[in-house]
Amino acid sequence: MSFAKLSIVGALAWVGLTVAMVSRFGEGAWVHALLLLAALVLIPLGLPLLAERNNALAVVRWFEWVRLGQLPAALLLALACWIHPGVWAATLTIPWLAITALLAAIGIVRALRHGWSRPLGRLCGDLALGFLGIGGLWTLADRAGIRPLGFDTGIVTLTAVHFHYAGFLLPMFVGFVQRRMPDSRSVARVAVGVVLGVPALVVGITATQLGLGSMLEAAAGAGLALAGMVIGVLHVRRALEADETPLARVLLGAAGVSLFFGMFLAGCYAIRAFAAPMPWLAIPQMRAMHGMVIAFGFGLCGVLGWRSARPI
């Protein structure tokens, strides 16, 4: 079964699970629904976009293993999210951890194989795969009920989601933009900002948790939000280019507008310790508004848009 067909089956499963699990978008269950949307739908839709003709034989074989194991692993993860955290939930999450670890290995092998000669746009895709491996580890921690450094359980879950969206989709999409505009220094700087900003935000949140102040978290969050807003503008720019297909232009435009708005909210939340442009914006509102816009407006429209675009 192709990745496209796997994503259709995953979408049907996701709808049923979400109806059963979530009664309000602001609830904690909605965060797990967003995680499952990435695992069941967005990742299988996005992976074919990262395939390369000159992949090493081992990478081709690993991609095939991922294709065979992605849906069963994602469905087991859905079951893990259904039950309470603990040994059984952690055990059911291990197959998804294996899938993300295998994808991370693919990214690492491709990056090391080509070294500094690797084009930046393709290196962004490699790093997107690598970040998924980190997302898998945080997902296991969430389902096992582990609280690294005493983090609140909600933060552990949000970090897992962070690496499945900002960690996977954002670098992958900016890599596609960079491959469309390989001579643009501005796009190259934004791409570097994204791949550095994703882990920097986690470091900043960790610094806050350790009592080192919230300055680093605010700076990293605002920086990543700004980079994301620029990527949103670049997607709208691509939507205005006549060389893209009509469907791709509509979807990429929707993805760009959604990303800009979602990252604006993220930036406002990141600087909350120093300024409060939206004092009502707290984690429940971020789960509902930011999560909805990023998952569907940016994530789903974006991946479908790039699949509909002309080959890069």
Secondary structure, 3 states (H helix, E strand, C coil): CCHHHHHHHHHHHHHHHHHHHCCCCCCHHHHHHHHHHHHHHHHHHHHHHHCCCCCCHHHHHHHHHHHHHHHHHHHHHHHHHHCCCCHHHHHHHHHHHHHHHHHHHHHHHHHHHHHHHCCHHHHHHHHHHHHHHHHHHHHHHHHHCCCHHHCCHHHHHHHHHHHHHCCCHHHHHHHHHHHHCCCCHHHHHHHHHHHHHHHHHHHHHHHHHCCCCCHHHHHHHHHHHHHHHHHHHHHHHHHCCCCCCHHHHHHHHHHHHHHHHHHHHHHHHHCCCCCCCCCCCCHHHHHHHHHHHHHHHHHHHHHHHHHHCCCC
